[in-house]
């Protein structure tokens, strides 16, 4: 393990620790959140580790999170299945209302520690830095200019700080009560760094990784690849059934509101196949499943 990177992450956590309340540590049950959980303990900072249960987490993830005695589980007041009916459409890559309702509402007004890493995707490199300030960017931007702190503004309108100098620390101290401040201590770590770190501290992480999963998230997440979603629904057929039933109820609710079905949808199965992009290819989910079992 790169001890310099480890110490740098620890120093970052100590540098941006809020004075009046513990960090809000966003714990997903994946390898990156395992890393920040261990780092927060090594840094000796005050923190509250919280997992937001989405109702579509894999059973292995649910049990793994419950095995963590220092992680609190928040349960939503609405399930994914109810949310689909409420929103009158499936969650998509463009409209990810599920994240807004089930994951991202918690921690507002807090200084949040995340396991975001820029190596994960080009979009994260663009929008994420060492510290992200969300909320009212103009207020934070004005303060940054007064302090002479270096910053960038991402497409979402948030301020991105990529250093931990005194000006950046003062900016976070000024803003964290009015904004949701995201501290990303392992933002510059690679996947190999994470696995080496976890191995060094004896953390095996979520058992789904041993089953060939490369990411831990909601079953059927539209941000996952099509191949990954097929695999998930083959392993967890009950989730497929639940989605189809929710889509059926969604279509019925649209009728009650006098809203015509989109895309020529007539049944929940039609919606499910569109959702998996099967309208655009000859192969269907059932075809692939049959091929795998032959």
Secondary structure, 3 states (H helix, E strand, C coil): CCHHHHHHHHHHHHHCCCCCCCEEEECCCCHHHHHHHHHHHHHCCCEEEEEEECCCECHHHHHHHHCCCCEEEEECCCCHHHHHHHHCCCCCCCCCHHHHHHCCCCCCCCEEECCCCHHHCHHHHHHCCCEEEECCHHHHHHHHHHHCCCCEECCCCCEEECCCCHHHHHHHHHHCCCCEEEECCCCCCCHHHHHHHHHHCCCCCCHHHHHCCCCCCECCCCCCCHHHHHHHHHHCHHHHHHHHHHHHHHHHHHHHCCCCCHHHCCCHHHHHHHHCCHHHCCCCHHHHHHHHHC
